[in-house]
Amino acid sequence: QMQLVESGGGLVQAGGSLRLSCAASGSIFNIGAMDWYRQAPGKQRESVAAITRGGTTTYADSVKSRFTLSRDNAKNTVYLQMNSLKPEDTAVYYCNADIYDSSGWKDYWGQGTQVTVSS
């Protein structure tokens, strides 16, 4: 069964750093784009950052220069390094990936990991 498992969330003070990881497991033939989204209480889920298989990244304006997205294709894992965290970064962070398995390309989501930034 295909799974995306996130880790690395937690509580940090403003100005601190966290590193989120998302590992895909299952009968994977290929992985395309991998992304991070976040959802704060009472708000819609929003895109944070995305990375293609080749390593091209895009970021939301709110996290540019503070967050860095990278991936290890051999480990089917994507990493989100978050620096200079702000209270407004508090949210549940979700990993998303386009994965090619025996049924073709499908979109998968992780279960989410909580990030809380205290002021």
N, C-alpha and C positions, 0 to 999 in steps of 0.2 A: 504494500500500500504506500502511495506517495505521501511524503510528509515534508513540511517545512518546519524546522524547530528553531525558534529564536532564543537567544540568551543574552545576558549582559545588562539587562535593565536594573534599575534600583533608584535609591535616593541619593542625591548629590546636592551640594550647596552651589549657589550661583557662582559662575566662573570656573566650575569644575569640569571634569571630563568623564565620559563613559564610552565604552566600545561595545556596540551591539554586534552579534553574530547571527547568521541565519544559515543553517545547513539543510540541504535537500537530500532526502534519502528515498530509495525505492528503485524500481526498474527504470532507470533514467537512460534515455538514448542521447539526449542533448538538452541543454538549457539555454534559452535565449536571454532576453532581458531579465534582470533582477532589480527589484525596486523596494524602497521603504516608503511606507505611508504612516501617518499618525492621525489619531483622533483624540481631541481634548474633550472633556465633559461639555455637553451641550453644543458641540460644534460638529461640522461635517468632517469626514475623513479627507485628508489632503495629502497630496504627493510631497515627499520630502526630497528624495533623490532617486536616480535611476542609473543603471550601468548596463551597457550592451555586453555581449559575449567578448567582443574585442576590446572592451575596457573604456569605451567612450562614456563619459559621465555628464549628467545634467542635475542641477540643484534648484530647489525653490529659492527665490530671492531672500527669504527670511533666514536661510541657513548657509548661504554662500559665504565662503572664507572661514566658516566655523566648523562645518561638517565635511568629512572626506569619506567617499564611498570607494571600496575596492572589492575585488573578488579573486578567489582562487578556484579556477576551473577544475583543477585536479581533485579538489576536495568538495566541489559543488557547494561552495560556501561564499557568502557575501558578508562584508564587514562595513559597519558604519561607525567611524570614529567621530565622536561629538565633543568638541572643545568649546570653551567659553560659554558654557550652558547658561541659559536664562530661564527665569520662572515660566515664561511663555512657551518654553519647549516641553513643559509638562504635558504628557499625553500617553496613550497606549500606542506603541509603535508596532506596526505590522509589516512583515516581509511578504513580498509577492514575487512570483516567478512564472515565466512561460516555459513549460517543460514538455519535451517530446518523449512520449512513452509509446507503448505498443498500440495505443488508440489514436495517436497523433498528438498535435499540439494542444495543450490545455493550460488553463490559468489556475495557479494554486496560491493559497494564502496560509500563512502561519497563524498561530493562536494568539499572538500579540504578547508584548512584554511592556510592563509599566515603567515609565521614566518619570521621576518626580524631582523637580528642581526647586529647592527652597531658597527663599530670599534672605 
